[in-house]
Structures are given as C-alpha cells and as structure tokens.
Amino acid sequence: MIGQELEAAQRICETLGDSELTNELWTEVVAASDGLSRYLEHSFRLRTLALESGISSTQWYAIRKGKTS
C-alpha cells in the first residue's frame, strides 16, 4: 500500500513540479513510509522475542488479530 502511495506522490510531484505543496506531499509520504518500516521492524523483533519466550506462531497470530481467549 505505501509503495503505491510513494509512486503516486512521485508522479504528482513530477507532473506538477516543485512547489511548497508538492514538497510537503513528498515529505509526508516519505515520513509515512519510514514510519511503517520502523513499525514493521519493531513488530518483527517483538515476534522473535515472543517466540523465544515460548509463544507459538499460532498464538502470536491470534494476538495480532485480536483473537485471544
């Protein structure tokens, strides 16, 4: 999803050219991409820690999906 938004923002910025608004758009979409990357990295690290502590892959999936009992 974020990749599509990056591509769309790039096309918009290239088409409309340099302006305050296109610069802001590009800055925000890059920040969103960076934020998602950090989130995914942290999520992976937490999954690794959870599995190392004895939580199964099935349990981890249930936790992520909100299907714990």
mmCIF file as Biopython writes it, N, C-alpha, C and O atoms, coordinates in Angstrom:
data_model
#
loop_
_atom_site.group_PDB
_atom_site.id
_atom_site.type_symbol
_atom_site.label_atom_id
_atom_site.label_alt_id
_atom_site.label_comp_id
_atom_site.label_asym_id
_atom_site.label_entity_id
_atom_site.label_seq_id
_atom_site.pdbx_PDB_ins_code
_atom_site.Cartn_x
_atom_site.Cartn_y
_atom_site.Cartn_z
_atom_site.occupancy
_atom_site.B_iso_or_equiv
_atom_site.auth_seq_id
_atom_site.auth_asym_id
_atom_site.pdbx_PDB_model_num
ATOM 1   N N  . MET A ? 1  ? 0.821  -1.189  0.000   1.0 0.0 1  A 1 
ATOM 2   C CA . MET A ? 1  ? 0.000  0.000   0.000   1.0 0.0 1  A 1 
ATOM 3   C C  . MET A ? 1  ? 0.868  1.257   0.000   1.0 0.0 1  A 1 
ATOM 4   O O  . MET A ? 1  ? 0.657  2.161   -0.809  1.0 0.0 1  A 1 
ATOM 5   N N  . ILE A ? 2  ? 1.836  1.314   0.900   1.0 0.0 2  A 1 
ATOM 6   C CA . ILE A ? 2  ? 2.646  2.532   0.991   1.0 0.0 2  A 1 
ATOM 7   C C  . ILE A ? 2  ? 3.476  2.715   -0.275  1.0 0.0 2  A 1 
ATOM 8   O O  . ILE A ? 2  ? 3.754  3.842   -0.686  1.0 0.0 2  A 1 
ATOM 9   N N  . GLY A ? 3  ? 3.872  1.599   -0.893  1.0 0.0 3  A 1 
ATOM 10  C CA . GLY A ? 3  ? 4.617  1.695   -2.139  1.0 0.0 3  A 1 
ATOM 11  C C  . GLY A ? 3  ? 3.802  2.366   -3.229  1.0 0.0 3  A 1 
ATOM 12  O O  . GLY A ? 3  ? 4.327  3.158   -4.010  1.0 0.0 3  A 1 
ATOM 13  N N  . GLN A ? 4  ? 2.519  2.047   -3.278  1.0 0.0 4  A 1 
ATOM 14  C CA . GLN A ? 4  ? 1.626  2.673   -4.258  1.0 0.0 4  A 1 
ATOM 15  C C  . GLN A ? 4  ? 1.499  4.168   -3.992  1.0 0.0 4  A 1 
ATOM 16  O O  . GLN A ? 4  ? 1.465  4.971   -4.925  1.0 0.0 4  A 1 
ATOM 17  N N  . GLU A ? 5  ? 1.431  4.532   -2.727  1.0 0.0 5  A 1 
ATOM 18  C CA . GLU A ? 5  ? 1.314  5.952   -2.376  1.0 0.0 5  A 1 
ATOM 19  C C  . GLU A ? 5  ? 2.593  6.704   -2.716  1.0 0.0 5  A 1 
ATOM 20  O O  . GLU A ? 5  ? 2.542  7.843   -3.179  1.0 0.0 5  A 1 
ATOM 21  N N  . LEU A ? 6  ? 3.746  6.067   -2.487  1.0 0.0 6  A 1 
ATOM 22  C CA . LEU A ? 6  ? 5.017  6.681   -2.866  1.0 0.0 6  A 1 
ATOM 23  C C  . LEU A ? 6  ? 5.068  6.928   -4.374  1.0 0.0 6  A 1 
ATOM 24  O O  . LEU A ? 6  ? 5.471  8.000   -4.826  1.0 0.0 6  A 1 
ATOM 25  N N  . GLU A ? 7  ? 4.652  5.922   -5.140  1.0 0.0 7  A 1 
ATOM 26  C CA . GLU A ? 7  ? 4.650  6.067   -6.597  1.0 0.0 7  A 1 
ATOM 27  C C  . GLU A ? 7  ? 3.682  7.150   -7.052  1.0 0.0 7  A 1 
ATOM 28  O O  . GLU A ? 7  ? 4.005  7.943   -7.938  1.0 0.0 7  A 1 
ATOM 29  N N  . ALA A ? 8  ? 2.502  7.186   -6.452  1.0 0.0 8  A 1 
ATOM 30  C CA . ALA A ? 8  ? 1.517  8.206   -6.810  1.0 0.0 8  A 1 
ATOM 31  C C  . ALA A ? 8  ? 2.041  9.597   -6.480  1.0 0.0 8  A 1 
ATOM 32  O O  . ALA A ? 8  ? 1.911  10.521  -7.282  1.0 0.0 8  A 1 
ATOM 33  N N  . ALA A ? 9  ? 2.636  9.744   -5.291  1.0 0.0 9  A 1 
ATOM 34  C CA . ALA A ? 9  ? 3.173  11.050  -4.892  1.0 0.0 9  A 1 
ATOM 35  C C  . ALA A ? 9  ? 4.308  11.465  -5.818  1.0 0.0 9  A 1 
ATOM 36  O O  . ALA A ? 9  ? 4.429  12.639  -6.168  1.0 0.0 9  A 1 
ATOM 37  N N  . GLN A ? 10 ? 5.134  10.515  -6.213  1.0 0.0 10 A 1 
ATOM 38  C CA . GLN A ? 10 ? 6.225  10.836  -7.125  1.0 0.0 10 A 1 
ATOM 39  C C  . GLN A ? 10 ? 5.680  11.338  -8.459  1.0 0.0 10 A 1 
ATOM 40  O O  . GLN A ? 10 ? 6.170  12.328  -9.003  1.0 0.0 10 A 1 
ATOM 41  N N  . ARG A ? 11 ? 4.662  10.652  -8.984  1.0 0.0 11 A 1 
ATOM 42  C CA . ARG A ? 11 ? 4.073  11.084  -10.263 1.0 0.0 11 A 1 
ATOM 43  C C  . ARG A ? 11 ? 3.460  12.475  -10.130 1.0 0.0 11 A 1 
ATOM 44  O O  . ARG A ? 11 ? 3.612  13.314  -11.018 1.0 0.0 11 A 1 
ATOM 45  N N  . ILE A ? 12 ? 2.774  12.713  -9.028  1.0 0.0 12 A 1 
ATOM 46  C CA . ILE A ? 12 ? 2.151  14.023  -8.798  1.0 0.0 12 A 1 
ATOM 47  C C  . ILE A ? 12 ? 3.218  15.109  -8.740  1.0 0.0 12 A 1 
ATOM 48  O O  . ILE A ? 12 ? 3.096  16.152  -9.383  1.0 0.0 12 A 1 
ATOM 49  N N  . CYS A ? 13 ? 4.258  14.851  -7.965  1.0 0.0 13 A 1 
ATOM 50  C CA . CYS A ? 13 ? 5.326  15.840  -7.808  1.0 0.0 13 A 1 
ATOM 51  C C  . CYS A ? 13 ? 6.055  16.096  -9.125  1.0 0.0 13 A 1 
ATOM 52  O O  . CYS A ? 13 ? 6.377  17.238  -9.453  1.0 0.0 13 A 1 
ATOM 53  N N  . GLU A ? 14 ? 6.309  15.032  -9.873  1.0 0.0 14 A 1 
ATOM 54  C CA . GLU A ? 14 ? 6.976  15.210  -11.165 1.0 0.0 14 A 1 
ATOM 55  C C  . GLU A ? 14 ? 6.097  15.967  -12.154 1.0 0.0 14 A 1 
ATOM 56  O O  . GLU A ? 14 ? 6.591  16.792  -12.922 1.0 0.0 14 A 1 
ATOM 57  N N  . THR A ? 15 ? 4.809  15.690  -12.135 1.0 0.0 15 A 1 
ATOM 58  C CA . THR A ? 15 ? 3.882  16.336  -13.070 1.0 0.0 15 A 1 
ATOM 59  C C  . THR A ? 15 ? 3.664  17.806  -12.721 1.0 0.0 15 A 1 
ATOM 60  O O  . THR A ? 15 ? 3.676  18.671  -13.597 1.0 0.0 15 A 1 
ATOM 61  N N  . LEU A ? 16 ? 3.465  18.075  -11.435 1.0 0.0 16 A 1 
ATOM 62  C CA . LEU A ? 16 ? 3.139  19.448  -11.019 1.0 0.0 16 A 1 
ATOM 63  C C  . LEU A ? 16 ? 4.369  20.297  -10.751 1.0 0.0 16 A 1 
ATOM 64  O O  . LEU A ? 16 ? 4.281  21.524  -10.704 1.0 0.0 16 A 1 
ATOM 65  N N  . GLY A ? 17 ? 5.511  19.653  -10.576 1.0 0.0 17 A 1 
ATOM 66  C CA . GLY A ? 17 ? 6.734  20.402  -10.362 1.0 0.0 17 A 1 
ATOM 67  C C  . GLY A ? 17 ? 6.930  20.833  -8.923  1.0 0.0 17 A 1 
ATOM 68  O O  . GLY A ? 17 ? 6.115  20.555  -8.044  1.0 0.0 17 A 1 
ATOM 69  N N  . ASP A ? 18 ? 8.029  21.516  -8.718  1.0 0.0 18 A 1 
ATOM 70  C CA . ASP A ? 18 ? 8.443  21.949  -7.386  1.0 0.0 18 A 1 
ATOM 71  C C  . ASP A ? 18 ? 7.541  23.064  -6.879  1.0 0.0 18 A 1 
ATOM 72  O O  . ASP A ? 18 ? 7.383  24.099  -7.526  1.0 0.0 18 A 1 
ATOM 73  N N  . SER A ? 19 ? 6.959  22.837  -5.724  1.0 0.0 19 A 1 
ATOM 74  C CA . SER A ? 19 ? 6.163  23.863  -5.043  1.0 0.0 19 A 1 
ATOM 75  C C  . SER A ? 19 ? 6.129  23.532  -3.565  1.0 0.0 19 A 1 
ATOM 76  O O  . SER A ? 19 ? 6.540  22.444  -3.163  1.0 0.0 19 A 1 
ATOM 77  N N  . GLU A ? 20 ? 5.658  24.429  -2.776  1.0 0.0 20 A 1 
ATOM 78  C CA . GLU A ? 20 ? 5.573  24.183  -1.336  1.0 0.0 20 A 1 
ATOM 79  C C  . GLU A ? 20 ? 4.687  22.967  -1.058  1.0 0.0 20 A 1 
ATOM 80  O O  . GLU A ? 20 ? 5.013  22.127  -0.219  1.0 0.0 20 A 1 
ATOM 81  N N  . LEU A ? 21 ? 3.565  22.885  -1.770  1.0 0.0 21 A 1 
ATOM 82  C CA . LEU A ? 21 ? 2.634  21.792  -1.519  1.0 0.0 21 A 1 
ATOM 83  C C  . LEU A ? 21 ? 3.171  20.443  -2.009  1.0 0.0 21 A 1 
ATOM 84  O O  . LEU A ? 21 ? 3.007  19.437  -1.319  1.0 0.0 21 A 1 
ATOM 85  N N  . THR A ? 22 ? 3.802  20.399  -3.175  1.0 0.0 22 A 1 
ATOM 86  C CA . THR A ? 22 ? 4.363  19.118  -3.631  1.0 0.0 22 A 1 
ATOM 87  C C  . THR A ? 22 ? 5.525  18.694  -2.729  1.0 0.0 22 A 1 
ATOM 88  O O  . THR A ? 22 ? 5.705  17.504  -2.473  1.0 0.0 22 A 1 
ATOM 89  N N  . ASN A ? 23 ? 6.307  19.650  -2.250  1.0 0.0 23 A 1 
ATOM 90  C CA . ASN A ? 23 ? 7.389  19.318  -1.313  1.0 0.0 23 A 1 
ATOM 91  C C  . ASN A ? 23 ? 6.831  18.752  -0.016  1.0 0.0 23 A 1 
ATOM 92  O O  . ASN A ? 23 ? 7.378  17.795  0.533   1.0 0.0 23 A 1 
ATOM 93  N N  . GLU A ? 24 ? 5.742  19.341  0.476   1.0 0.0 24 A 1 
ATOM 94  C CA . GLU A ? 24 ? 5.103  18.839  1.694   1.0 0.0 24 A 1 
ATOM 95  C C  . GLU A ? 24 ? 4.533  17.440  1.471   1.0 0.0 24 A 1 
ATOM 96  O O  . GLU A ? 24 ? 4.657  16.563  2.325   1.0 0.0 24 A 1 
ATOM 97  N N  . LEU A ? 25 ? 3.902  17.244  0.300   1.0 0.0 25 A 1 
ATOM 98  C CA . LEU A ? 25 ? 3.352  15.928  -0.022  1.0 0.0 25 A 1 
ATOM 99  C C  . LEU A ? 25 ? 4.455  14.880  -0.003  1.0 0.0 25 A 1 
ATOM 100 O O  . LEU A ? 25 ? 4.305  13.821  0.607   1.0 0.0 25 A 1 
ATOM 101 N N  . TRP A ? 26 ? 5.556  15.177  -0.671  1.0 0.0 26 A 1 
ATOM 102 C CA . TRP A ? 26 ? 6.660  14.218  -0.738  1.0 0.0 26 A 1 
ATOM 103 C C  . TRP A ? 26 ? 7.243  13.950  0.646   1.0 0.0 26 A 1 
ATOM 104 O O  . TRP A ? 26 ? 7.519  12.803  0.997   1.0 0.0 26 A 1 
ATOM 105 N N  . THR A ? 27 ? 7.426  15.002  1.421   1.0 0.0 27 A 1 
ATOM 106 C CA . THR A ? 27 ? 7.956  14.847  2.780   1.0 0.0 27 A 1 
ATOM 107 C C  . THR A ? 27 ? 7.060  13.947  3.617   1.0 0.0 27 A 1 
ATOM 108 O O  . THR A ? 27 ? 7.547  13.084  4.346   1.0 0.0 27 A 1 
ATOM 109 N N  . GLU A ? 28 ? 5.749  14.149  3.512   1.0 0.0 28 A 1 
ATOM 110 C CA . GLU A ? 28 ? 4.814  13.357  4.317   1.0 0.0 28 A 1 
ATOM 111 C C  . GLU A ? 28 ? 4.750  11.899  3.882   1.0 0.0 28 A 1 
ATOM 112 O O  . GLU A ? 28 ? 4.682  11.006  4.727   1.0 0.0 28 A 1 
ATOM 113 N N  . VAL A ? 29 ? 4.770  11.647  2.579   1.0 0.0 29 A 1 
ATOM 114 C CA . VAL A ? 29 ? 4.691  10.252  2.136   1.0 0.0 29 A 1 
ATOM 115 C C  . VAL A ? 29 ? 5.979  9.512   2.483   1.0 0.0 29 A 1 
ATOM 116 O O  . VAL A ? 29 ? 5.932  8.324   2.799   1.0 0.0 29 A 1 
ATOM 117 N N  . VAL A ? 30 ? 7.114  10.177  2.431   1.0 0.0 30 A 1 
ATOM 118 C CA . VAL A ? 30 ? 8.373  9.551   2.837   1.0 0.0 30 A 1 
ATOM 119 C C  . VAL A ? 30 ? 8.353  9.280   4.343   1.0 0.0 30 A 1 
ATOM 120 O O  . VAL A ? 30 ? 8.802  8.222   4.785   1.0 0.0 30 A 1 
ATOM 121 N N  . ALA A ? 31 ? 7.839  10.220  5.127   1.0 0.0 31 A 1 
ATOM 122 C CA . ALA A ? 31 ? 7.732  10.015  6.574   1.0 0.0 31 A 1 
ATOM 123 C C  . ALA A ? 31 ? 6.814  8.839   6.892   1.0 0.0 31 A 1 
ATOM 124 O O  . ALA A ? 31 ? 7.102  8.048   7.790   1.0 0.0 31 A 1 
ATOM 125 N N  . ALA A ? 32 ? 5.712  8.723   6.158   1.0 0.0 32 A 1 
ATOM 126 C CA . ALA A ? 32 ? 4.796  7.599   6.362   1.0 0.0 32 A 1 
ATOM 127 C C  . ALA A ? 32 ? 5.490  6.283   6.039   1.0 0.0 32 A 1 
ATOM 128 O O  . ALA A ? 32 ? 5.345  5.304   6.771   1.0 0.0 32 A 1 
ATOM 129 N N  . SER A ? 33 ? 6.230  6.258   4.962   1.0 0.0 33 A 1 
ATOM 130 C CA . SER A ? 33 ? 6.969  5.057   4.571   1.0 0.0 33 A 1 
ATOM 131 C C  . SER A ? 33 ? 8.007  4.690   5.623   1.0 0.0 33 A 1 
ATOM 132 O O  . SER A ? 33 ? 8.135  3.525   5.998   1.0 0.0 33 A 1 
ATOM 133 N N  . ASP A ? 34 ? 8.739  5.678   6.093   1.0 0.0 34 A 1 
ATOM 134 C CA . ASP A ? 34 ? 9.748  5.433   7.129   1.0 0.0 34 A 1 
ATOM 135 C C  . ASP A ? 34 ? 9.099  4.928   8.411   1.0 0.0 34 A 1 
ATOM 136 O O  . ASP A ? 34 ? 9.613  4.015   9.057   1.0 0.0 34 A 1 
ATOM 137 N N  . GLY A ? 35 ? 7.969  5.525   8.774   1.0 0.0 35 A 1 
ATOM 138 C CA . GLY A ? 35 ? 7.253  5.097   9.975   1.0 0.0 35 A 1 
ATOM 139 C C  . GLY A ? 35 ? 6.764  3.665   9.868   1.0 0.0 35 A 1 
ATOM 140 O O  . GLY A ? 35 ? 6.865  2.896   10.824  1.0 0.0 35 A 1 
ATOM 141 N N  . LEU A ? 36 ? 6.233  3.306   8.706   1.0 0.0 36 A 1 
ATOM 142 C CA . LEU A ? 36 ? 5.780  1.934   8.501   1.0 0.0 36 A 1 
ATOM 143 C C  . LEU A ? 36 ? 6.954  0.968   8.565   1.0 0.0 36 A 1 
ATOM 144 O O  . LEU A ? 36 ? 6.834  -0.115  9.138   1.0 0.0 36 A 1 
ATOM 145 N N  . SER A ? 37 ? 8.074  1.342   7.991   1.0 0.0 37 A 1 
ATOM 146 C CA . SER A ? 37 ? 9.266  0.487   8.043   1.0 0.0 37 A 1 
ATOM 147 C C  . SER A ? 37 ? 9.708  0.249   9.482   1.0 0.0 37 A 1 
ATOM 148 O O  . SER A ? 37 ? 10.039 -0.875  9.859   1.0 0.0 37 A 1 
ATOM 149 N N  . ARG A ? 38 ? 9.713  1.319   10.288  1.0 0.0 38 A 1 
ATOM 150 C CA . ARG A ? 38 ? 10.101 1.167   11.701  1.0 0.0 38 A 1 
ATOM 151 C C  . ARG A ? 38 ? 9.095  0.295   12.443  1.0 0.0 38 A 1 
ATOM 152 O O  . ARG A ? 38 ? 9.483  -0.556  13.243  1.0 0.0 38 A 1 
ATOM 153 N N  . TYR A ? 39 ? 7.808  0.499   12.184  1.0 0.0 39 A 1 
ATOM 154 C CA . TYR A ? 39 ? 6.765  -0.315  12.817  1.0 0.0 39 A 1 
ATOM 155 C C  . TYR A ? 39 ? 6.973  -1.795  12.488  1.0 0.0 39 A 1 
ATOM 156 O O  . TYR A ? 39 ? 6.938  -2.641  13.382  1.0 0.0 39 A 1 
ATOM 157 N N  . LEU A ? 40 ? 7.186  -2.103  11.222  1.0 0.0 40 A 1 
ATOM 158 C CA . LEU A ? 40 ? 7.370  -3.492  10.808  1.0 0.0 40 A 1 
ATOM 159 C C  . LEU A ? 40 ? 8.623  -4.105  11.426  1.0 0.0 40 A 1 
ATOM 160 O O  . LEU A ? 40 ? 8.627  -5.275  11.810  1.0 0.0 40 A 1 
ATOM 161 N N  . GLU A ? 41 ? 9.683  -3.308  11.519  1.0 0.0 41 A 1 
ATOM 162 C CA . GLU A ? 41 ? 10.912 -3.793  12.153  1.0 0.0 41 A 1 
ATOM 163 C C  . GLU A ? 41 ? 10.670 -4.122  13.622  1.0 0.0 41 A 1 
ATOM 164 O O  . GLU A ? 41 ? 11.086 -5.177  14.100  1.0 0.0 41 A 1 
ATOM 165 N N  . HIS A ? 42 ? 9.999  -3.224  14.339  1.0 0.0 42 A 1 
ATOM 166 C CA . HIS A ? 42 ? 9.706  -3.460  15.757  1.0 0.0 42 A 1 
ATOM 167 C C  . HIS A ? 42 ? 8.783  -4.663  15.922  1.0 0.0 42 A 1 
ATOM 168 O O  . HIS A ? 42 ? 8.976  -5.475  16.827  1.0 0.0 42 A 1 
ATOM 169 N N  . SER A ? 43 ? 7.794  -4.780  15.061  1.0 0.0 43 A 1 
ATOM 170 C CA . SER A ? 43 ? 6.865  -5.904  15.131  1.0 0.0 43 A 1 
ATOM 171 C C  . SER A ? 43 ? 7.603  -7.220  14.935  1.0 0.0 43 A 1 
ATOM 172 O O  . SER A ? 43 ? 7.353  -8.188  15.653  1.0 0.0 43 A 1 
ATOM 173 N N  . PHE A ? 44 ? 8.509  -7.258  13.967  1.0 0.0 44 A 1 
ATOM 174 C CA . PHE A ? 44 ? 9.288  -8.476  13.728  1.0 0.0 44 A 1 
ATOM 175 C C  . PHE A ? 44 ? 10.156 -8.811  14.936  1.0 0.0 44 A 1 
ATOM 176 O O  . PHE A ? 44 ? 10.250 -9.971  15.338  1.0 0.0 44 A 1 
ATOM 177 N N  . ARG A ? 45 ? 10.786 -7.793  15.513  1.0 0.0 45 A 1 
ATOM 178 C CA . ARG A ? 45 ? 11.646 -8.030  16.679  1.0 0.0 45 A 1 
ATOM 179 C C  . ARG A ? 45 ? 10.828 -8.540  17.858  1.0 0.0 45 A 1 
ATOM 180 O O  . ARG A ? 45 ? 11.264 -9.432  18.586  1.0 0.0 45 A 1 
ATOM 181 N N  . LEU A ? 46 ? 9.628  -7.965  18.045  1.0 0.0 46 A 1 
ATOM 182 C CA . LEU A ? 46 ? 8.768  -8.425  19.138  1.0 0.0 46 A 1 
ATOM 183 C C  . LEU A ? 46 ? 8.278  -9.850  18.901  1.0 0.0 46 A 1 
ATOM 184 O O  . LEU A ? 46 ? 8.180  -10.639 19.841  1.0 0.0 46 A 1 
ATOM 185 N N  . ARG A ? 47 ? 7.970  -10.183 17.639  1.0 0.0 47 A 1 
ATOM 186 C CA . ARG A ? 47 ? 7.569  -11.564 17.309  1.0 0.0 47 A 1 
ATOM 187 C C  . ARG A ? 47 ? 8.707  -12.522 17.652  1.0 0.0 47 A 1 
ATOM 188 O O  . ARG A ? 47 ? 8.476  -13.580 18.237  1.0 0.0 47 A 1 
ATOM 189 N N  . THR A ? 48 ? 9.907  -12.159 17.295  1.0 0.0 48 A 1 
ATOM 190 C CA . THR A ? 48 ? 11.061 -13.001 17.599  1.0 0.0 48 A 1 
ATOM 191 C C  . THR A ? 48 ? 11.196 -13.205 19.100  1.0 0.0 48 A 1 
ATOM 192 O O  . THR A ? 48 ? 11.411 -14.327 19.557  1.0 0.0 48 A 1 
ATOM 193 N N  . LEU A ? 49 ? 11.071 -12.129 19.870  1.0 0.0 49 A 1 
ATOM 194 C CA . LEU A ? 49 ? 11.157 -12.241 21.325  1.0 0.0 49 A 1 
ATOM 195 C C  . LEU A ? 49 ? 10.032 -13.099 21.883  1.0 0.0 49 A 1 
ATOM 196 O O  . LEU A ? 49 ? 10.246 -13.900 22.793  1.0 0.0 49 A 1 
ATOM 197 N N  . ALA A ? 50 ? 8.824  -12.927 21.332  1.0 0.0 50 A 1 
ATOM 198 C CA . ALA A ? 50 ? 7.684  -13.712 21.797  1.0 0.0 50 A 1 
ATOM 199 C C  . ALA A ? 50 ? 7.907  -15.197 21.531  1.0 0.0 50 A 1 
ATOM 200 O O  . ALA A ? 50 ? 7.658  -16.031 22.401  1.0 0.0 50 A 1 
ATOM 201 N N  . LEU A ? 51 ? 8.374  -15.523 20.337  1.0 0.0 51 A 1 
ATOM 202 C CA . LEU A ? 51 ? 8.619  -16.929 20.011  1.0 0.0 51 A 1 
ATOM 203 C C  . LEU A ? 51 ? 9.724  -17.514 20.889  1.0 0.0 51 A 1 
ATOM 204 O O  . LEU A ? 51 ? 9.651  -18.671 21.303  1.0 0.0 51 A 1 
ATOM 205 N N  . GLU A ? 52 ? 10.737 -16.713 21.166  1.0 0.0 52 A 1 
ATOM 206 C CA . GLU A ? 52 ? 11.828 -17.174 22.036  1.0 0.0 52 A 1 
ATOM 207 C C  . GLU A ? 52 ? 11.359 -17.385 23.469  1.0 0.0 52 A 1 
ATOM 208 O O  . GLU A ? 52 ? 11.945 -18.174 24.210  1.0 0.0 52 A 1 
ATOM 209 N N  . SER A ? 53 ? 10.295 -16.675 23.859  1.0 0.0 53 A 1 
ATOM 210 C CA . SER A ? 53 ? 9.796  -16.804 25.233  1.0 0.0 53 A 1 
ATOM 211 C C  . SER A ? 53 ? 8.752  -17.913 25.369  1.0 0.0 53 A 1 
ATOM 212 O O  . SER A ? 53 ? 8.222  -18.141 26.456  1.0 0.0 53 A 1 
ATOM 213 N N  . GLY A ? 54 ? 8.458  -18.604 24.257  1.0 0.0 54 A 1 
ATOM 214 C CA . GLY A ? 54 ? 7.549  -19.747 24.344  1.0 0.0 54 A 1 
ATOM 215 C C  . GLY A ? 54 ? 6.185  -19.545 23.701  1.0 0.0 54 A 1 
ATOM 216 O O  . GLY A ? 54 ? 5.381  -20.477 23.673  1.0 0.0 54 A 1 
ATOM 217 N N  . ILE A ? 55 ? 5.911  -18.382 23.196  1.0 0.0 55 A 1 
ATOM 218 C CA . ILE A ? 55 ? 4.648  -18.158 22.490  1.0 0.0 55 A 1 
ATOM 219 C C  . ILE A ? 55 ? 4.771  -18.817 21.117  1.0 0.0 55 A 1 
ATOM 220 O O  . ILE A ? 55 ? 5.772  -18.641 20.422  1.0 0.0 55 A 1 
ATOM 221 N N  . SER A ? 56 ? 3.754  -19.569 20.737  1.0 0.0 56 A 1 
ATOM 222 C CA . SER A ? 56 ? 3.796  -20.252 19.444  1.0 0.0 56 A 1 
ATOM 223 C C  . SER A ? 56 ? 3.426  -19.279 18.323  1.0 0.0 56 A 1 
ATOM 224 O O  . SER A ? 56 ? 2.883  -18.201 18.568  1.0 0.0 56 A 1 
ATOM 225 N N  . SER A ? 57 ? 3.730  -19.683 17.099  1.0 0.0 57 A 1 
ATOM 226 C CA . SER A ? 57 ? 3.359  -18.865 15.939  1.0 0.0 57 A 1 
ATOM 227 C C  . SER A ? 57 ? 1.845  -18.675 15.881  1.0 0.0 57 A 1 
ATOM 228 O O  . SER A ? 57 ? 1.359  -17.592 15.554  1.0 0.0 57 A 1 
ATOM 229 N N  . THR A ? 58 ? 1.104  -19.740 16.200  1.0 0.0 58 A 1 
ATOM 230 C CA . THR A ? 58 ? -0.365 -19.662 16.203  1.0 0.0 58 A 1 
ATOM 231 C C  . THR A ? 58 ? -0.846 -18.671 17.254  1.0 0.0 58 A 1 
ATOM 232 O O  . THR A ? 58 ? -1.748 -17.875 16.993  1.0 0.0 58 A 1 
ATOM 233 N N  . GLN A ? 59 ? -0.255 -18.715 18.431  1.0 0.0 59 A 1 
ATOM 234 C CA . GLN A ? 59 ? -0.626 -17.767 19.481  1.0 0.0 59 A 1 
ATOM 235 C C  . GLN A ? 59 ? -0.290 -16.339 19.065  1.0 0.0 59 A 1 
ATOM 236 O O  . GLN A ? 59 ? -1.079 -15.423 19.298  1.0 0.0 59 A 1 
ATOM 237 N N  . TRP A ? 60 ? 0.878  -16.145 18.451  1.0 0.0 60 A 1 
ATOM 238 C CA . TRP A ? 60 ? 1.280  -14.807 18.019  1.0 0.0 60 A 1 
ATOM 239 C C  . TRP A ? 60 ? 0.285  -14.251 16.999  1.0 0.0 60 A 1 
ATOM 240 O O  . TRP A ? 60 ? -0.106 -13.086 17.062  1.0 0.0 60 A 1 
ATOM 241 N N  . TYR A ? 61 ? -0.113 -15.107 16.066  1.0 0.0 61 A 1 
ATOM 242 C CA . TYR A ? 61 ? -1.092 -14.694 15.055  1.0 0.0 61 A 1 
ATOM 243 C C  . TYR A ? 61 ? -2.404 -14.285 15.735  1.0 0.0 61 A 1 
ATOM 244 O O  . TYR A ? 61 ? -3.009 -13.275 15.377  1.0 0.0 61 A 1 
ATOM 245 N N  . ALA A ? 62 ? -2.828 -15.068 16.704  1.0 0.0 62 A 1 
ATOM 246 C CA . ALA A ? 62 ? -4.073 -14.765 17.429  1.0 0.0 62 A 1 
ATOM 247 C C  . ALA A ? 62 ? -3.953 -13.435 18.182  1.0 0.0 62 A 1 
ATOM 248 O O  . ALA A ? 62 ? -4.896 -12.644 18.204  1.0 0.0 62 A 1 
ATOM 249 N N  . ILE A ? 63 ? -2.817 -13.198 18.785  1.0 0.0 63 A 1 
ATOM 250 C CA . ILE A ? 63 ? -2.588 -11.934 19.491  1.0 0.0 63 A 1 
ATOM 251 C C  . ILE A ? 63 ? -2.689 -10.766 18.512  1.0 0.0 63 A 1 
ATOM 252 O O  . ILE A ? 63 ? -3.360 -9.772  18.791  1.0 0.0 63 A 1 
ATOM 253 N N  . ARG A ? 64 ? -2.026 -10.888 17.373  1.0 0.0 64 A 1 
ATOM 254 C CA . ARG A ? 64 ? -2.042 -9.802  16.374  1.0 0.0 64 A 1 
ATOM 255 C C  . ARG A ? 64 ? -3.449 -9.551  15.827  1.0 0.0 64 A 1 
ATOM 256 O O  . ARG A ? 64 ? -3.824 -8.410  15.554  1.0 0.0 64 A 1 
ATOM 257 N N  . LYS A ? 65 ? -4.209 -10.611 15.673  1.0 0.0 65 A 1 
ATOM 258 C CA . LYS A ? 65 ? -5.551 -10.479 15.092  1.0 0.0 65 A 1 
ATOM 259 C C  . LYS A ? 65 ? -6.624 -10.209 16.134  1.0 0.0 65 A 1 
ATOM 260 O O  . LYS A ? 65 ? -7.787 -10.004 15.788  1.0 0.0 65 A 1 
ATOM 261 N N  . GLY A ? 66 ? -6.241 -10.208 17.426  1.0 0.0 66 A 1 
ATOM 262 C CA . GLY A ? 66 ? -7.196 -9.919  18.484  1.0 0.0 66 A 1 
ATOM 263 C C  . GLY A ? 66 ? -8.118 -11.092 18.777  1.0 0.0 66 A 1 
ATOM 264 O O  . GLY A ? 66 ? -9.259 -10.905 19.200  1.0 0.0 66 A 1 
ATOM 265 N N  . LYS A ? 67 ? -7.622 -12.293 18.551  1.0 0.0 67 A 1 
ATOM 266 C CA . LYS A ? 67 ? -8.434 -13.487 18.753  1.0 0.0 67 A 1 
ATOM 267 C C  . LYS A ? 67 ? -7.955 -14.308 19.943  1.0 0.0 67 A 1 
ATOM 268 O O  . LYS A ? 67 ? -7.961 -15.539 19.907  1.0 0.0 67 A 1 
ATOM 269 N N  . THR A ? 68 ? -7.542 -13.613 20.996  1.0 0.0 68 A 1 
ATOM 270 C CA . THR A ? 68 ? -7.098 -14.343 22.197  1.0 0.0 68 A 1 
ATOM 271 C C  . THR A ? 68 ? -8.293 -14.632 23.075  1.0 0.0 68 A 1 
ATOM 272 O O  . THR A ? 68 ? -9.297 -13.920 23.046  1.0 0.0 68 A 1 
ATOM 273 N N  . SER A ? 69 ? -8.169 -15.695 23.860  1.0 0.0 69 A 1 
ATOM 274 C CA . SER A ? 69 ? -9.286 -16.054 24.741  1.0 0.0 69 A 1 
ATOM 275 C C  . SER A ? 69 ? -8.957 -15.782 26.181  1.0 0.0 69 A 1 
ATOM 276 O O  . SER A ? 69 ? -9.784 -16.026 27.060  1.0 0.0 69 A 1 
#
